[in-house]
Amino acid sequence: MRINATLTKAAAIASLAVASLGAQAAPSYTFTFDDTNASLLANTGALSLSSGVSFHNATLVGDPDGFGGQITDTFGNAIPGATSHWEIDPVYLDASVVSPDYYGRSVGASASGLALDANFSPILVNFGNVGPLASFSMALDGSGQRNNWGPNAELLFVDHTGHVVQTVLFDQSVDSAVVTVNGIHASATGVILANGKLYDNLTVTAAVPEPTSLALMLAGMGVVAVAARRRRA
């Protein structure tokens, strides 16, 4: 009887949690970078501080080669692909924000006054406590902010080790291009934004666990509790 009561209680808790989950909206944050006027550092913005999402200059590093060194090409550079990973730049840690006017790129700029400055360095957006994500979107801050070297640019989603787990191509030749990515790899903890551009209106939306997954997890917890009670008996 005591076991049945415990199982019934676990099922009730699972049902309540699923009902609560159904009414819960996924956390979503949009960064315009206009709350960083004083320092011009992306990580000092109020939304960055409260959400845990952070922005850093990034560098590509060769993986360990087994002999205390790194896997690099003949020039000592990291090789993009399976033998390299992304890290925060050890010298220029935090990403900056800038007005498009600074680079003479105010033509077609978005309504936001400041933008994330990736003009000279790729940017690592660390999702922090928001991940895993359901979706990610960003905008090139106006026609003057796009890179004219060709249509294809990459968003590189990376895991906690800095290795690329998902690559998304987008057309950077489109004026004020807005790129939205759904179905982000579950292990992605950040994304690399290519250099040569200014980015704005970044939106990260967290994934909410499927109700059935949560129910199974809670039911499993109930089974574990029953097993523990039986052992004590």
Stockholm file with secondary structure:
# STOCKHOLM 1.0

chainA/1-233         MRINATLTKAAAIASLAVASLGAQAAPSYTFTFDDTNASLLANTGALSLSSGVSFHNATLVGDPDGFGGQITDTFGNAIPGATSHWEIDPVYLDASVVSPDYYGRSVGASASGLALDANFSPILVNFGNVGPLASFSMALDGSGQRNNWGPNAELLFVDHTGHVVQTVLFDQSVDSAVVTVNGIHASATGVILANGKLYDNLTVTAAVPEPTSLALMLAGMGVVAVAARRRRA
#=GR chainA/1-233 SS CHHHHHHHHHHHHHHHHHHHHHHCCCCEEEECSTTCTTTCBGGGSHHHHHHCCEEEEEEEEECBCSSSSBCBCTTSCBCSSTTEEEEECSSSCBCBEECGGGGTCCTTCCSCSCEEEESSSCEEEECGGGCSEEEEEEEESSGGGSCTTCSEEEEEEECTTSCEEEEEEEETTSTTCEEEEESCCTTCCEEEECSSEEEEEEEEEECCCCHHHHHHHHHHHHHHHHHHHHHHC
#=GC SS_cons         CHHHHHHHHHHHHHHHHHHHHHHCCCCEEEECSTTCTTTCBGGGSHHHHHHCCEEEEEEEEECBCSSSSBCBCTTSCBCSSTTEEEEECSSSCBCBEECGGGGTCCTTCCSCSCEEEESSSCEEEECGGGCSEEEEEEEESSGGGSCTTCSEEEEEEECTTSCEEEEEEEETTSTTCEEEEESCCTTCCEEEECSSEEEEEEEEEECCCCHHHHHHHHHHHHHHHHHHHHHHC
//
